[in-house]
Amino acid sequence: PAESVPVILSLGIPREARWLGLAAVVALSGLASAIMLLVYGAPPADASDTAWVTMTGSPIRMAMIQGIGILFVAGAVTLIGRVFGGKGQFIDALLLVVWVETVLLVIQYLQLALWLFVFPILPASISLFLSMMTGLLSMVVLFWMLVGIIKGLHGFTSTPAVLLGMVATMFGAGTVLLLVLTVLGIAPVAGV
């Protein structure tokens, strides 16, 4: 991915198209969520996770959450990279994060196809294994691509340093998000 960053940035994609790309990946991801909700229904709510089900039980809300998440990642890639001497710009980070999301969207639709057409005809243990493997694949691809775009965007050369910075940022952001959600009354599920 690091080597593809200059190629993608040299395409001269206008700002407006970058924002439209964000809208497109969010809409297509929301569509996949809508299909899953239609086929399998919303997860059952109980007293401990009603707020979470409310947030994720609608494709529109899921799309909004994903859009905000993409903007947050693009902002974090820009700001934290600059703190460590990087030279990337937000609008370029947005383009690259949308590119990563596009690749992940392909994996998401592969997972959707497996859930709809393959898993119902396989034994439960094989379906579970394949589901876990596709989830793991998407996480590996996410980390691999994010490290690459951060290196390419900011001109960094050390993969371990970028990976360590990314993991530290994720833990820090997760802690802040947990605090904010707790203040808003969206507490984590008991026992987790």
CORZI-V869933 format. One record per backbone hydrogen bond with DSSP energy under -1.0 kcal/mol. NH is the residue of the N-H (numbers start at 0). CO is the residue of the C=O. If there is no record, write none. Layout:
# CORZI-V869933
nh:NH co:CO
nh:NH co:CO
This chain:
# CORZI-V869933
nh:7 co:3
nh:8 co:4
nh:9 co:5
nh:10 co:7
nh:11 co:8
nh:17 co:13
nh:18 co:14
nh:19 co:15
nh:20 co:16
nh:21 co:17
nh:22 co:18
nh:23 co:19
nh:24 co:20
nh:25 co:21
nh:26 co:22
nh:27 co:23
nh:28 co:24
nh:29 co:25
nh:30 co:26
nh:31 co:27
nh:32 co:28
nh:33 co:29
nh:34 co:30
nh:35 co:31
nh:36 co:32
nh:37 co:33
nh:38 co:34
nh:39 co:35
nh:40 co:36
nh:48 co:45
nh:52 co:48
nh:53 co:49
nh:54 co:50
nh:55 co:51
nh:56 co:52
nh:61 co:57
nh:62 co:58
nh:63 co:59
nh:64 co:60
nh:65 co:61
nh:66 co:62
nh:67 co:63
nh:68 co:64
nh:69 co:65
nh:70 co:66
nh:71 co:67
nh:72 co:68
nh:73 co:69
nh:74 co:70
nh:75 co:71
nh:76 co:72
nh:77 co:73
nh:78 co:74
nh:79 co:75
nh:80 co:76
nh:81 co:77
nh:82 co:78
nh:83 co:79
nh:84 co:81
nh:85 co:80
nh:92 co:88
nh:93 co:89
nh:94 co:90
nh:95 co:91
nh:96 co:92
nh:97 co:93
nh:98 co:94
nh:99 co:95
nh:100 co:96
nh:101 co:97
nh:102 co:98
nh:103 co:99
nh:104 co:100
nh:105 co:101
nh:106 co:102
nh:107 co:103
nh:108 co:104
nh:109 co:105
nh:110 co:106
nh:111 co:107
nh:112 co:108
nh:113 co:109
nh:114 co:110
nh:115 co:111
nh:116 co:112
nh:117 co:113
nh:118 co:113
nh:120 co:117
nh:121 co:118
nh:126 co:122
nh:127 co:123
nh:128 co:124
nh:129 co:125
nh:130 co:126
nh:131 co:127
nh:132 co:128
nh:133 co:129
nh:134 co:130
nh:135 co:131
nh:136 co:132
nh:137 co:133
nh:138 co:134
nh:139 co:135
nh:140 co:136
nh:141 co:137
nh:142 co:138
nh:143 co:139
nh:144 co:140
nh:145 co:141
nh:146 co:142
nh:147 co:143
nh:148 co:144
nh:149 co:145
nh:150 co:146
nh:151 co:147
nh:152 co:148
nh:153 co:149
nh:154 co:150
nh:155 co:150
nh:161 co:157
nh:162 co:158
nh:163 co:159
nh:164 co:160
nh:165 co:161
nh:166 co:162
nh:167 co:163
nh:168 co:164
nh:169 co:165
nh:170 co:166
nh:171 co:167
nh:172 co:168
nh:173 co:169
nh:174 co:170
nh:175 co:171
nh:176 co:172
nh:177 co:173
nh:178 co:174
nh:179 co:175
nh:180 co:176
nh:181 co:177
nh:182 co:178
nh:183 co:179
nh:184 co:181
nh:185 co:180
nh:186 co:184
nh:191 co:188
